[in-house]
Each structure stands twice: as C-alpha cells, then as structure tokens.
Amino acid sequence: MTMLSNETVRKLHEMRLGVMAEAFSAQLEDAQFQAVSFEDRFAMLVDAEWSARKSNRLTRLIRNAGYADPAACVENIEYHPERKLDREQILRLASCAYLQEAHNIIILGATGAGKTYLACALGMAANRSFYSVRYIRLPDLLVEISVARANGTYRDYMKKLRKEKLLILDEWLLYPLKEAEARDVLELVEARNKVASTIFCSQYDTSEWHENLYDPTLADAICDRIIYNAYTIQIEGESMRKRKGIPE
C-alpha cells in the first residue's frame, strides 16, 4: 500500500467511514480489482459503507425497542385454525401502512394467547422499515411517568414518548387505574392521537375498558382517541404457552 493510500485510509477512518476504509484496503491488496473500472470500485466501496450503516441502524432500533421477545417476527406467527387469525390482515399491517396513517392496533386475547409475540413481531416489522419502536408494559410505563414527575422531567419524558413512531403498550388495563394514572394515560393518547401509532395488548374486550379507567368521563375521552381509528386483532383458542408446554 502506498503512502498516499495509507493517508486515504487514515482520512476515511477520521471521517468515520471505517467500513469503506477496510473495503478500500481490501481492493488494494487484491489484484483482481485492478481490472475493475474506477466507477465500479467506488460504487462497491459506497455499497459496503451504506449496507453496514443500515445494518447498524437496524440493530440499534431493535435494541432500543426493548422487546419482551426480541426474536419475534411476522414470518413465524402461527396460524392455527382455532386462533382465527387473519393472515392477510397481519401481513397488511406488517407492511407498516398504518404507521404512515397514524392508526392504532388493538390486540385482544386471553393470557398466553400470543398477544405479546404478535405485537413484538409487528414492532420488528416496523424496525425493518426503520421506524422507531418502544415496547413497555403499562404498569412499568405508569411507574416511569411517576418517577419523571417526581424528578421534574415529566414534560420531557412525555415528549419523548410522543416522538416514538410506534409505542407498544402490553398488559393494557390489567388492573383499575387511579385518577392520576388515568389522566396520564389520557395525556399520552391525546399527544399521540393522529401523530403516531400505538399497539394495545389487552385481555379485556374494548367494551370492558371503561371499568378500569377511573370514571366515565376519562374513560370516554381515552377510548374515543384509541378505538375510532384502530385495527383490532382478536386471538382465539387455547394458550400458546400451554400448547408449547411453557408454564403459565
């Protein structure tokens, strides 16, 4: 490698183009590249850097999502007849058009039915399209909001949640909310309404949500913002954990 080539590699690393630098070094050491045109060799270098950055970005998105099941993917969803899942609907949602329209998804089913897996699989599909995703259980979210309020970062925290292109709320309304919790939930769904999408995973049918939302007024305000533009997936059948021999 010539002194000029060494300097080029150094500058590429300085500009944080490490993959391109390595690919350039490999080209210099492989005689077969001498017969390749400059344009083609340069295109190969750019492709190597571009592919690496895309891959790294996807890895970061998946890591930052905090999935309960980071191995979940749409390709591995099980469509047993008793589950009554609409394959076309799920594949359509996996295309992420609903994210562009800021629509919500409601996933209903009994404990162990596979709600979390399906939600994480749709989240993974969003990551593959390079959308940001955050997975969190509603009980944990309410704790985080309470801590943010206590340390004076409430507004910043809520603004951060608003910016997530897809928010997955698992264990939605698993237990009755207190007034302050219901108001926090209202502020969150209001902030994300028509701006970003949320997936709600619940054991309860939407007709039963009001019972756990403190009072009818808050319940109406919250449910109206969630349900009117949401796609609903009802998972039937026995527990997938039971089917696979996993303890409930």
ZANULO-767160 format. One record per atom (N, C-alpha, C): x, y, z. Coordinates in steps of 0.05 Angstrom, whole numbers, padded with zeros to 5 digits, always signed. Last residue first. Layout:
% residues N
XYZ;...
***
This chain:
% residues 248
-00950-00428+00653;-00965-00403+00652;-00955-00383+00673;-00894-00462+00624;-00911-00456+00648;-00925-00429+00645;-00902-00490+00559;-00888-00469+00575;-00906-00463+00599;-00921-00525+00521;-00911-00536+00546;-00896-00516+00563;-00945-00504+00477;-00916-00509+00475;-00904-00520+00501;-00997-00497+00495;-00992-00514+00471;-00963-00522+00470;-00989-00461+00536;-00998-00488+00543;-00992-00507+00520;-00975-00417+00506;-00956-00427+00526;-00963-00456+00533;-01021-00407+00478;-00998-00417+00463;-00976-00427+00482;-01084-00426+00503;-01059-00412+00508;-01036-00424+00491;-01134-00438+00452;-01121-00443+00477;-01094-00428+00479;-01174-00387+00416;-01160-00413+00420;-01146-00414+00447;-01162-00322+00386;-01178-00342+00399;-01161-00366+00406;-01148-00255+00383;-01135-00282+00383;-01152-00301+00399;-01166-00203+00344;-01176-00220+00366;-01163-00247+00363;-01147-00140+00328;-01140-00168+00323;-01149-00184+00348;-01168-00080+00298;-01170-00098+00320;-01163-00127+00312;-01144-00016+00284;-01148-00042+00274;-01148-00062+00297;-01172+00049+00300;-01155+00026+00306;-01164+00001+00291;-01197+00097+00307;-01180+00094+00283;-01162+00069+00286;-01228+00094+00354;-01241+00102+00329;-01224+00098+00304;-01197+00078+00399;-01213+00058+00384;-01222+00068+00357;-01170+00123+00422;-01156+00098+00416;-01171+00082+00395;-01204+00164+00433;-01179+00170+00418;-01164+00145+00409;-01245+00139+00462;-01251+00151+00436;-01226+00156+00420;-01218+00123+00509;-01226+00103+00490;-01233+00115+00462;-01209+00174+00534;-01187+00156+00527;-01195+00137+00505;-01261+00195+00541;-01241+00210+00527;-01218+00193+00517;-01287+00154+00570;-01297+00162+00543;-01275+00176+00527;-01256+00155+00617;-01257+00131+00601;-01266+00137+00573;-01266+00205+00638;-01239+00199+00629;-01239+00175+00611;-01322+00196+00648;-01312+00219+00632;-01284+00213+00621;-01326+00151+00682;-01337+00150+00655;-01326+00172+00637;-01263+00137+00717;-01290+00147+00716;-01300+00149+00687;-01221+00093+00716;-01227+00111+00738;-01256+00122+00737;-01217+00051+00679;-01207+00077+00673;-01218+00099+00691;-01240+00001+00681;-01213+00004+00693;-01201+00032+00688;-01288+00002+00654;-01288-00005+00683;-01262+00000+00696;-01276+00012+00601;-01286+00034+00617;-01284+00028+00647;-01263-00037+00578;-01242-00019+00586;-01252+00003+00605;-01302-00070+00557;-01296-00072+00586;-01275-00053+00596;-01302-00063+00503;-01327-00056+00517;-01323-00057+00548;-01254-00086+00487;-01256-00057+00490;-01281-00048+00504;-01239-00143+00528;-01252-00131+00505;-01254-00101+00509;-01177-00157+00560;-01205-00148+00561;-01215-00137+00535;-01125-00164+00555;-01141-00188+00560;-01171-00182+00559;-01088-00127+00505;-01106-00129+00528;-01120-00156+00530;-01044-00083+00478;-01048-00112+00482;-01064-00116+00508;-01041-00035+00430;-01051-00040+00457;-01057-00070+00459;-00996+00004+00395;-01008-00022+00396;-01016-00028+00425;-01000+00067+00363;-00997+00052+00388;-01010+00025+00385;-00971+00118+00321;-00988+00094+00325;-00980+00080+00351;-00979+00190+00317;-00963+00165+00317;-00981+00142+00324;-01018+00228+00306;-00990+00235+00303;-00973+00210+00300;-01069+00217+00322;-01065+00227+00295;-01037+00235+00288;-01047+00221+00388;-01070+00219+00371;-01065+00232+00344;-01008+00230+00424;-01001+00212+00402;-01024+00210+00381;-01032+00262+00462;-01008+00271+00449;-01001+00255+00424;-01074+00228+00479;-01080+00253+00465;-01056+00264+00450;-01046+00188+00504;-01061+00181+00480;-01069+00206+00464;-01023+00220+00546;-01007+00205+00528;-01022+00199+00502;-01067+00240+00573;-01048+00258+00561;-01031+00244+00541;-01090+00191+00590;-01105+00209+00572;-01086+00228+00558;-01051+00173+00625;-01057+00158+00601;-01072+00175+00581;-01056+00212+00664;-01031+00210+00650;-01035+00194+00624;-01107+00201+00682;-01102+00227+00669;-01076+00227+00654;-01099+00151+00704;-01118+00154+00682;-01113+00180+00667;-01065+00165+00746;-01056+00147+00725;-01073+00149+00700;-01098+00196+00778;-01074+00208+00767;-01064+00191+00743;-01138+00157+00792;-01145+00181+00777;-01120+00193+00763;-01116+00090+00778;-01122+00111+00797;-01127+00136+00780;-01143+00035+00740;-01124+00057+00744;-01134+00077+00765;-01149-00036+00750;-01161-00009+00750;-01140+00013+00755;-01106-00077+00708;-01119-00071+00734;-01130-00042+00733;-01094-00079+00656;-01094-00104+00670;-01108-00101+00697;-01090-00040+00615;-01113-00040+00634;-01116-00068+00648;-01046-00078+00577;-01063-00054+00577;-01087-00058+00595;-01001-00110+00570;-01016-00112+00595;-01033-00086+00599;-00963-00063+00529;-00971-00090+00537;-00985-00089+00564;-00959-00019+00481;-00967-00020+00509;-00978-00047+00516;-00914+00005+00438;-00928-00019+00444;-00934-00020+00474;-00910+00057+00392;-00909+00051+00420;-00926+00026+00425;-00877+00082+00337;-00895+00060+00346;-00889+00055+00376;-00848+00129+00337;-00867+00124+00315;-00886+00102+00322;-00841+00172+00391;-00837+00144+00382;-00858+00138+00360;-00855+00222+00408;-00839+00220+00384;-00836+00192+00374;-00881+00215+00456;-00897+00225+00433;-00882+00220+00407;-00840+00202+00490;-00859+00182+00483;-00875+00190+00458;-00816+00253+00493;-00801+00231+00482;-00820+00208+00473;-00856+00281+00520;-00849+00289+00493;-00833+00267+00478;-00855+00256+00569;-00879+00253+00552;-00873+00261+00523;-00804+00273+00586;-00810+00245+00583;-00834+00240+00565;-00810+00328+00589;-00790+00317+00570;-00796+00287+00565;-00849+00331+00629;-00855+00341+00602;-00835+00330+00582;-00821+00307+00674;-00847+00296+00663;-00852+00305+00635;-00778+00316+00705;-00773+00312+00676;-00798+00302+00662;-00779+00321+00760;-00782+00345+00744;-00777+00341+00714;-00781+00276+00791;-00755+00289+00787;-00755+00312+00768;-00836+00263+00791;-00822+00269+00816;-00795+00283+00813;-00846+00253+00738;-00860+00275+00751;-00845+00283+00776;-00815+00207+00731;-00809+00231+00715;-00822+00256+00728;-00842+00172+00764;-00814+00179+00771;-00807+00205+00756;-00890+00167+00736;-00890+00177+00764;-00862+00187+00772;-00872+00145+00688;-00884+00171+00688;-00884+00184+00715;-00854+00095+00708;-00835+00114+00696;-00846+00142+00695;-00903+00074+00724;-00882+00078+00744;-00862+00099+00733;-00929+00070+00675;-00940+00087+00696;-00920+00093+00718;-00896+00032+00651;-00898+00059+00640;-00909+00078+00661;-00907-00014+00681;-00880-00002+00681;-00880+00027+00671;-00961-00023+00667;-00953-00018+00695;-00925-00005+00697;-00956-00030+00610;-00969-00007+00621;-00962-00002+00650;-00892-00049+00585;-00917-00057+00599;-00929-00032+00610;-00866-00030+00522;-00866-00027+00551;-00893-00037+00562;-00826-00015+00466;-00844-00035+00479;-00842-00030+00509;-00820+00030+00414;-00815+00026+00443;-00836+00007+00453;-00788+00044+00352;-00809+00029+00367;-00801+00028+00397;-00778+00079+00291;-00771+00075+00319;-00795+00062+00334;-00770+00048+00227;-00785+00064+00245;-00777+00058+00274;-00746+00016+00187;-00730+00037+00200;-00748+00057+00215;-00770-00029+00172;-00775-00006+00155;-00763+00020+00167;-00755-00059+00214;-00743-00066+00188;-00749-00044+00168;-00788-00037+00254;-00759-00033+00255;-00746-00038+00228;-00837-00060+00237;-00833-00031+00236;-00804-00024+00237;-00827-00113+00248;-00832-00105+00220;-00828-00075+00217;-00823-00109+00304;-00799-00116+00288;-00802-00109+00259;-00876-00099+00315;-00856-00079+00321;-00830-00084+00305;-00898-00146+00300;-00906-00122+00285;-00886-00100+00290;-00874-00177+00340;-00869-00184+00312;-00876-00160+00294;-00896-00155+00386;-00867-00152+00381;-00860-00158+00352;-00950-00171+00378;-00943-00143+00380;-00913-00138+00374;-00943-00227+00380;-00954-00214+00356;-00947-00184+00355;-00925-00234+00432;-00909-00242+00409;-00918-00228+00384;-00968-00214+00462;-00942-00201+00464;-00924-00208+00440;-01009-00251+00449;-01012-00222+00443;-00984-00209+00442;-01014-00305+00459;-00994-00296+00440;-00996-00267+00432;-01044-00324+00501;-01054-00328+00473;-01034-00320+00452;-01031-00315+00553;-01017-00336+00539;-01026-00340+00510;-01096-00294+00571;-01068-00298+00579;-01055-00320+00564;-01136-00280+00511;-01132-00289+00539;-01102-00290+00545;-01139-00219+00472;-01137-00248+00475;-01131-00255+00504;-01127-00167+00424;-01143-00178+00446;-01139-00208+00448;-01097-00111+00403;-01094-00140+00402;-01107-00151+00427;-01105-00056+00363;-01114-00068+00388;-01112-00098+00385;-01069-00004+00334;-01076-00032+00333;-01083-00041+00361;-01080+00061+00302;-01072+00043+00324;-01079+00014+00318;-01051+00104+00251;-01073+00088+00263;-01062+00069+00284;-01019+00137+00220;-01021+00142+00249;-01045+00128+00261;-01007+00127+00169;-01033+00139+00173;-01038+00145+00203;-00958+00102+00174;-00959+00127+00158;-00985+00142+00162;-00975+00057+00201;-00958+00077+00214;-00958+00103+00200;-01004+00029+00164;-01019+00040+00187;-01002+00061+00202;-00965+00008+00132;-00980+00030+00121;-00996+00044+00144;-00933-00037+00145;-00930-00011+00160;-00945+00012+00149;-00936-00088+00131;-00926-00070+00111;-00922-00042+00122;-00962-00112+00172;-00933-00115+00172;-00920-00097+00151;-01015-00106+00157;-01004-00089+00179;-00974-00089+00179;-01016-00146+00119;-01021-00118+00110;-01010-00099+00132;-01007-00190+00150;-00987-00184+00130;-00991-00155+00120;-01055-00188+00180;-01029-00185+00193;-01007-00178+00174;-01094-00195+00140;-01094-00171+00156;-01067-00166+00169;-01081-00246+00120;-01079-00223+00103;-01078-00197+00118;-01091-00279+00165;-01064-00276+00155;-01061-00251+00137;-01127-00272+00220;-01130-00264+00191;-01102-00259+00180;-01135-00324+00266;-01120-00301+00257;-01124-00296+00227;-01159-00366+00295;-01175-00348+00278;-01161-00322+00271;-01141-00406+00326;-01133-00379+00334;-01148-00358+00318;-01156-00453+00303;-01171-00445+00327;-01163-00416+00336;-01118-00459+00260;-01146-00452+00255;-01161-00441+00279;-01056-00426+00270;-01072-00450+00275;-01102-00442+00272;-01011-00395+00250;-01039-00390+00242;-01055-00416+00246;-00958-00364+00282;-00972-00390+00278;-01002-00385+00273;-00905-00325+00258;-00931-00326+00271;-00946-00352+00263;-00857-00320+00232;-00860-00343+00249;-00887-00343+00265;-00858-00273+00203;-00855-00298+00188;-00860-00322+00205;-00857-00233+00241;-00882-00239+00228;-00881-00266+00214;-00821-00249+00301;-00822-00239+00273;-00847-00248+00260;-00783-00246+00361;-00809-00247+00348;-00807-00236+00319;-00738-00241+00391;-00737-00260+00368;-00763-00261+00352;-00749-00209+00434;-00733-00197+00412;-00730-00216+00388;-00799-00201+00472;-00790-00224+00456;-00775-00213+00431;-00802-00152+00494;-00804-00174+00512;-00795-00200+00498;-00758-00101+00468;-00778-00121+00464;-00778-00142+00487;-00732-00050+00464;-00736-00064+00490;-00757-00086+00489;-00715-00015+00425;-00744-00020+00428;-00750-00034+00454;-00661-00013+00422;-00674+00008+00436;-00704+00003+00441;-00651-00058+00389;-00641-00058+00417;-00656-00037+00433;-00674-00042+00341;-00684-00066+00355;-00676-00066+00384;-00643+00003+00329;-00672+00006+00332;-00683-00018+00348;-00591-00020+00325;-00597+00000+00346;-00627+00002+00351;-00599-00052+00279;-00591-00064+00305;-00597-00046+00328;-00609-00013+00241;-00630-00032+00248;-00624-00045+00275;-00558+00012+00240;-00582+00027+00248;-00605+00009+00256;-00526-00029+00221;-00522-00019+00248;-00546-00003+00258;-00548-00035+00170;-00548-00057+00188;-00545-00048+00217;-00536+00015+00148;-00564+00007+00150;-00566-00016+00171;-00480+00013+00151;-00494+00033+00167;-00524+00026+00170;-00469-00029+00116;-00461-00031+00144;-00476-00011+00161;-00489-00007+00068;-00500-00032+00079;-00494-00035+00108;-00454+00037+00061;-00483+00041+00063;-00496+00016+00076;-00404+00012+00055;-00409+00031+00077;-00438+00034+00082;-00413-00019+00009;-00404-00031+00034;-00410-00014+00058;-00427+00021-00029;-00446+00000-00021;-00439-00013+00005;-00378+00048-00033;-00402+00062-00023;-00423+00041-00013;-00347+00008-00056;-00339+00020-00030;-00363+00033-00017;-00373-00001-00104;-00371-00023-00085;-00364-00012-00057;-00366+00048-00129;-00393+00040-00122;-00393+00018-00102;-00311+00046-00138;-00321+00066-00120;-00350+00059-00110;-00310+00005-00175;-00296+00001-00150;-00307+00021-00129;-00339+00029-00217;-00349+00004-00204;-00336+00000-00177;-00306+00073-00230;-00334+00077-00222;-00345+00052-00207;-00257+00048-00245;-00258+00065-00221;-00287+00068-00211;-00265-00021-00266;-00265+00008-00270;-00267+00023-00244;-00221-00075-00254;-00247-00063-00250;-00245-00033-00253;-00171-00095-00254;-00185-00096-00279;-00213-00083-00278;-00156-00093-00201;-00142-00075-00220;-00156-00074-00247;-00180-00132-00172;-00194-00106-00174;-00181-00087-00193;-00145-00174-00170;-00167-00176-00189;-00182-00149-00192;-00108-00165-00129;-00101-00157-00156;-00125-00158-00176;-00120-00138-00069;-00130-00159-00086;-00126-00151-00115;-00105-00094-00040;-00089-00119-00035;-00098-00141-00054;-00141-00056-00052;-00113-00051-00059;-00097-00076-00057;-00188-00077-00031;-00186-00074-00060;-00156-00071-00068;-00177-00073+00023;-00180-00100+00011;-00177-00099-00019;-00178-00018+00029;-00153-00032+00035;-00154-00060+00022;-00233-00010+00019;-00212+00003+00002;-00186-00012+00005;-00256-00036+00062;-00261-00046+00035;-00241-00035+00015;-00237-00003+00104;-00229-00032+00103;-00234-00043+00075;-00262+00045+00090;-00233+00043+00092;-00223+00014+00090;-00316+00031+00094;-00305+00039+00068;-00275+00037+00068;-00318+00023+00149;-00323+00001+00131;-00312+00007+00103;-00305+00075+00169;-00288+00052+00174;-00292+00029+00155;-00314+00131+00167;-00321+00113+00144;-00304+00088+00146;-00300+00173+00200;-00318+00151+00210;-00330+00135+00187;-00261+00205+00183;-00289+00213+00177;-00309+00193+00185;-00218+00175+00199;-00223+00200+00213;-00251+00210+00207;-00221+00135+00160;-00226+00128+00188;-00233+00153+00204;-00207+00166+00116;-00233+00152+00117;-00240+00145+00145;-00155+00181+00130;-00176+00201+00128;-00204+00189+00129;-00129+00131+00128;-00130+00146+00153;-00152+00166+00152;-00135+00119+00073;-00147+00102+00093;-00150+00116+00120;-00103+00160+00052;-00131+00159+00046;-00146+00142+00066;-00053+00146+00072;-00065+00172+00081;-00095+00172+00075;-00045+00098+00045;-00046+00098+00074;-00060+00123+00085;-00042+00119-00007;-00064+00101+00001;-00068+00100+00031;+00005+00148-00003;-00020+00162-00009;-00044+00145-00001;+00041+00106+00006;+00038+00127+00027;+00012+00142+00022;+00013+00043-00017;+00029+00068-00019;+00023+00087+00003;+00017-00024+00000;+00000+00000+00000;+00018+00025+00000;
***
